[in-house]
Amino acid sequence: MHSPFSDQLISNHCKQLFPAYLYCMSVNKLRRFTRITFVFINVFAGIFFLLGCYASKLNPSQFWPLGFFPLAAFYFLLVLIGFIFFWLFVKPLRMLISFVAIAIGWAPLHHLVQVRLTPNFLMEKHPKNLRIMSWNVQHFEILQHKTHPEKKEEMLSMINQHNPDVACFQEMVASDFAPSAINYIPDFLKKLGFTYYHYTYNKKLDFDGKHRFGIITFSKYPIVNKHNVSYAPNNYNSIFQYVDIVKDADTFRIFNTHMQSLKLTDENMEFIEDPSLTENGDIKRSRNLISMFKHGFIKRHAQSDRIKLAMNQSPYPVIVCGDFNDVPNSYAYNTIGKGMKNTFEQKGTGIGRTYYGISPTLRIDHIFADPRFNVEQYLRIKKKLSDHFPIIADLYYKK
């Protein structure tokens, strides 16, 4: 027999449990939503990481927005690794998302980071090795000649300490015609112990009437051929050089190049470090910055194709040095590096950052060597003497 009293008890009990039930439902929905959101973030991080690894396969002139992904590939890798540890404690099976993405990107991953112990760099050169230095010298501190003359002397001392056989410098402000110039090239030859050089510059870039702005290759071995390659509009970044040097009975062709830079101003740098879109001016600055990146991606596409064409025409083993203004897995890096050995990948360690502004992952200075060379040593000199760190490689030619 049904009792009204029992119905009242059940009704009161339900009223007490219903808020708790709603709370439990809300918590479960929130958890489900959070997990789904994390899955989507993990998947997109994997996709963006793979775009960073393989963006070089596509033409930057047509797919220029993909040029941003190699710049951020290392950060997406860190996100993927973070998700592996996250899912390990929440849902281990979902670690496969990151594992699959990293596995697919494994081949180009070695361009980004090298996991090995940092070897000791032997300062004493083996006589059979060729020691190459590449460095964006940032005008050799000519603007601070009067206020801080010791900076230039410190740069020269560091070069002498590492004693390169060949030194390829970019953003070289110097003079080969005015003995009274601050950076007179014969003075560099004397102070650094070089005998030969090739200086390439655009005469339109008149620094102060005495100095020019360009790229230079110094050598302790005879330079038997010098050549400049220039394309319209024949400005600084559309000119590169190569020299043929003779060591013992072998001739090598060494390229020195400085590819298209972003030409960032102090205002651009401040905006990158502290971006905000609170005002119309900030939105305009962000658009200008994107436009500068686009211009750089497209220009370096053409420049790297031209450099590779000249490399393929060389009758001698090739070494390519320079400030590429582009990171590993970029179109420029892979185009020039195809069939070559990257000295950092052979003997470097970690990320190998060479430009210390903007981001700690910018390895944009490179030395590539013909596969007939053994890379014996590699060194990144972590001294802030310009806005780039110098890099050095010891190469042994296998006859």
N, C-alpha and C positions, 0 to 999 in steps of 0.2 A: 504494500500500500504506500502510495506516494505521500510524503509529508511536506507541507508548506515550510516548515521549520528548516528542513534539510535544503530546500531550494534557496532559502535566505542565506544559509551558511555558504553554499557554493557561490552565490552571487557576490557576497562580501569577499570571499577568497579570490575570485577572479578579478575584482576591482583592485585588490592588493597586488596581484601578480602582473596585471596588464602593463603598468608603467615599466616594470622590470623587463617584461617581454619586448616592449617597444625599444628599450635601451639596448637590449641584446641584439635586436634586429638592426638597429642603427650602427652598432659597433661592427657587426658582421659585414654590413654593406660597406662601411668605411674601410675595413680591412681588405675586402674584395676589390674595391675601387683603387686602393693604394697599391695592391699587388699588381693589378692590371696596368696601372700607370707606370710602375717600375719596369714591368715587362716591355711596355712600349718604349720607354726611355732607353732600356738596354738594347732593344732591337735597333732603334735609330742611331745609338752610339756605334753599334756594329756597322751599320750601313755607312755612316759618315767616316768611320775609320777606314773602311775599304775604299771609299771614294778618295781618301787621302793617300792610300797606297797605290791606287791604279788610275788616278786622274791624268797621269802623264800619257796614257794611251789615247787620249782625245785631243783634238786640235784646240789649243787655247784661243785661237782667233774666233772660233765658233762657240766654244763652250767655256769662255773665260771665267764664269762664276766658280767653276770647279777648281780653279787655281787657288782658292782659299783653303780647300780641304787639306792639301799637303802641309800647309802652315800649322794646322791644328791637329794633325794626325797623331802626334805623340800624346796630346791631351786626351783624345778619344781612347787611345790605348790605355791610359791610366784609368779612365772611367770604366772600361771593360774589365780591367783587373780588379777594380773596386767592387764591381758587381759579382765577380767570382766569389769574393769573400762574403759579400752580403747574402747571396743565395745559399752559400754553404751552411749557414745557420737558419735559413728560412725555408728554402725549397731547393735542395741540392740538384735536382734534375734540371733546373733552369740555368745552372752554370753552363750548360751546353750552348746557350746563346752566345756567350762570350768566347767560349772555346772554339766554336765553329768559325766565328768572325776572325779570331786571331789565326786559326789554322789556314783559312783562305788567304789571309794577308801575310802569311809567314815568309813567302819568297821575297817580297819587297821590304819586309820588316827590318832586315839586316842593314838597309840603307839608313834607317832612323837611329838605331842604337846598337852599340857593341857591348856585349857582356863578356868582359875579360879583365884580368888583373892589369893594372897600369904598369907597363914595363919601364925599367930604368933606361933613360935615353943616354947613350954613350956619346959624350961630347967629342971624343977623338974619332975622326973619320977613318974608315978603312980606305986605303988608297985606291981600291978598285971600285968604290962606291961613288955615286954622284949625289951630292947633297943639294937639294932644291929648297928654296924659301919662297913663299908667296905671302904678300902682306899689302893690305890697303893702308898706306902710311898717313892718310888724312893730311896732305899738304906738307908733311914733315914739320908740322908745328910752326910754319913760317909766320903765322899771325901772332905768335907769342915769342917771336925772336928777341924782342927788346925786353919784355917783362919776365919771360922764363926761358932764357937761352939754354939752361941745363937740360930741358926736355929733349931737344934735338941731340945733344951729346949723349943722353941716356939711350936714345934710340940707336945711335951709331954704335955705342958700346955693346948693346945687346946683340946687334947684328954681328959685330966682330967676335963676340963670345961664342956664337954658334957657328961661325965660319962657313957660310954656304959657298958652294962653287958657283951656283947660279941663283940670282935673286930677282924675282919678278914683283915689281911694286906697282900699285894702282893709286890713283889720285896723287900723282907725283907733281909737285910744283917745283920747277927747277929751270935752269938756264944752261944752254950749250953754246951761247954766243957772247955773254956779258961777264967778263971776269970779276966785275964788281958786284955781281948778284949774290944774294945771301946763300942761295942753294945753287952754287956753280958746280956743274957736273964733274969737271976735273978734280975739284976738291973731294967729292964723294969717292972718286976712283982712288985717290991717294989715301984717304982715311980708312976706306973699307978693303983696300988691297985688291980691287978689281982692275983688270986691264982693258976689258972690252965692254961696250954698252950699245944699246939701241934705244933711242928715245922717240916716242911717237906722241904727237900732240896736234891739236887743231889750232892753227895760227889765229883763228878768230877769238879763241879764249885767251886773251891777253890779261895776265894776272896783274901786273903793275908796270908794264913797259919793258921789264927785264926778264920776267919769269913766264913760263908757259904751264899749261895744265894738261897732264897726259899720263901715259903709262911708260914704264922703262924696264928694260931687262939688263942687268949687270952680269958679267961672266968672267971667271978666271981662266976659262978655256977659250981658245980662238973662236971668234964668230966669223964664219966664212960666207954667210949670206944673211941679209936683213930684208924683211919685207913687211909692208903695211897693207892691210886689206880694209877698204873703206866703201861704204854704201851710202846712198842718199838717205838722209840729208847731210851726211858727212860730218855729223857732230861727234862729241866725245864718245858716246856709247855705241856709235855705229862704226867705230874704227877699232880694229885689233891688230896685233902684230905677231910675227914669229921670227925666230932666229935659228940658224943652223950652227951648232957648235961641234967642235971636234975634240974628242977625248980619246987619247991613245990612237987607235986605228979606226975608231967608230965615230959616225956622225949622227947627231940627234937633232930633231926639230922641236923647239920649245915654243909653245904658244903662251902669250900673255894677254889676258882679256879682262875687261871690266864691263859687264853687261848692264842693261838698263836698270837704273836705280829708281826708287820712288820719289827722290828729291823731297823728302819730308822736311817741313819747316819746324821751328820750335813750337809753333802753335799746333801743328799736326801731332807732334810728339806728346804735348800736354793733353790733347784730346784723346789720344790712344790710351794714355795712362789713367785718365779720369773721364771716360765717356759719359755723356748725359744728353738727353733729348728733351730738355725742358723748355727750350726756346727755339724760335725759328732759325736763329744763328747756328745753334748746335746741329739742327737737322741739315742745314746747308753745308756745314763742315763735314758731317758724316758722308754726305753725297759726294763732296769733293774728294774725300779720302778713298771712297769706293772707285771713283773715276780714275784716281792715280794708280790704284792697284790694277784696274783693268788695263790701263795704258802699259803698265809694266809687264803684265802677263803676255800681252800681244807682241810687244817689242822684243821680249826675250825669246819668244817663239821664233821670230824671223832671224834674230841674231844667232841663236844656237844652231839653226839649220845651216847658216852660212859658215859658222866655225866648223861644223861637222864636215861640210863639203870640202873645206880647205884641209882638214885633217886627213880625209880619205885620199886626197891628191898627193900626200907627202910620200916621197921615196924613202924616207928614213923613219926609224921608230920615233913616236910622238909622245911628248909630255905636255899636258895642258894645265896651266896655272891661272888663278884669277879669282876675282870677286864676282861670283855669278849672280849675286842678289837674289838667289833662289835656293830653296831648301831641298833635301833629298826627296825623291819621288816626284819632283816637279818635271815638267816637260823638258826644260833646259838641262837639268841634271841627267836625265835618262837618255836624252838625245846625244849629248857630248860623251856621256859615260858608256854608251853601248859599245861592247867589245873592249873596254878599257878596265884597268884596275884603279879603284879609288883608294888612295893611300890611307885614308882614315879607316875605311872598312877593312883594310888588310891588317893594320897595326894599331889603330886607335882604340879608345875605350870610352864608354858612356855615351853621351849625346854629342859631345865635341863642339859645343857652341863656339862660334868664331866672331859673332857680333854681339856686344854686350848691352845693346839698347833694346827696348821694346819687350822682348821675350827671351827667357833663358834657353830656348830650344833652337835659336837661329844659327845653324851651321850653313853659312852661305859662301864661305871661301873654300876652294877645293883644289886638290892636285890629283889629276888623273895621269896614269902612266900606261904605256903600251904593255900588253900582256907578256912581252918578252923580258920585261923588267921584274926582278924580285923586289918587293918592298921590304927592306931590312929594318927600317925604323920610321916612326912617325911621332911628331911632337907638336902640341899646341902650346905656345908660350903664353901663359896667363898673366901678362903684364899689361896694364891699361896705359899704353903709350900712344895709342890712337883709339878710334872707336872700334877697331877690329883687332883680334888677336892674330899674331903671325903664326903660320904653320910651316913645318919643315918635314921633309921626307928624304931618307937615304935610299937610293935606288941602285941595284946591281943589275947590269945588263948581261943576260945569258946569251952568249954568242951561239 
